[in-house]
Amino acid sequence: MKHAVSRWTALVLGFLLVAIAGLDVFVLQALATAARLTPSLADDAVFLGEVSTALYRFPVMFGGTSVNVISHVLIHHLVKAERRFAAAHLKP
C-alpha cells in the first residue's frame, strides 16, 4: 500500500505547526503572568522556574519540525523548477 501526501498538505501542516508553536508560547507567557499575580507559591514554581523551561520545549519542537517540513517543500519545488529550466534551456 502506497501512502502519499501532496506538497500543499505538507505546507499547510508546516504552517499549522508554526501557529501551534506561537499559540503555545502565548499561552505559556499568559500563564506565567497570571502566576506572578497570585499569592500561591505552587504555580510560581511551575511557571516561573525550571519547569517553565521544560514547557517551552514543546513550542520549540513544533517550530523546529515545521521549519523542516516547510523547507523540504520549498527545496523540492526549487529542484523541480531547476530540472524544468535545465530541460528547456539545455537541449541541443
N, C-alpha and C positions, 0 to 999 in steps of 0.2 A: 504494500500500500504506500503510495507516494503522498507526502504532505507538502504543500506549497503555501507560501504567503506572498501576497503582492507587495510591491515596493510601497504603494500608498498605505497599506495596512501597517507595514513596519514603520513608516514615517509617522503616522498618526500615533502608533504605540510609543515611539520615542518622545514625541511632544507631550503625550499624556503622562509619561513618566516624569518629564520636566515639570509639568503642572502639579503632579502629586508631590514632588520634592519641594516645590515652592510652598504649597499648602502646608506640608509638614513643618517647614521652618516657621511659617507664620503662626501656626497653632502652638508650636513649642515656645516661641517668643511671647505669645499672649499668655500662655500658662505660667511662664517664668515671671511675667509682670504681675499676674494675679497672685502668684505665690509670695512675691515681695510684700504685697499689701495685706496679707492675712497674718494674724498673730501666731498661727501654728508653726511649729518647727519641723514637722514631718514633711510638709510639702516643700519647705525650703531645702531640705536635704535632697529631695528628688530633683527639683527643677533648678536649683542653684549650685549644685555640687557636681561630683564626678559622674553621677547617673545621667545628668543632663548631657554630658559629653557622649555618653553611650547612646542616648536617644537621638543625637544629631547624626549618628552613623547611618540611620535609615534614609534620611534625605540624601546624604552623600552617596549611598549605594544606588538609589533611584536615579540621581543625577548622573553618576558615572555610567550606569547602564544605558541611560537614554542618550548620552553623548556617543557611546559606542554604536548604538542602533542607528542614530541619525547619520553619523559619519559613514557607516557601512553603506547605507542607502545612497548617500551623495557620492561616495567613491565608486560604487557600482554604476551609477548614472554617468559619471565622468569617463569611466573606462569604456562604456558602450559608445559614448559620444566620440571618443578618440578613435575607436575602431571604425565608426561610420566615416569620420573625416579621412582616416587613412585609406579606407576602401574607395572613397570618392576621389581623392586627390593623387593617389599614388599609382593609379592604373596607367600602364604604358599606352 
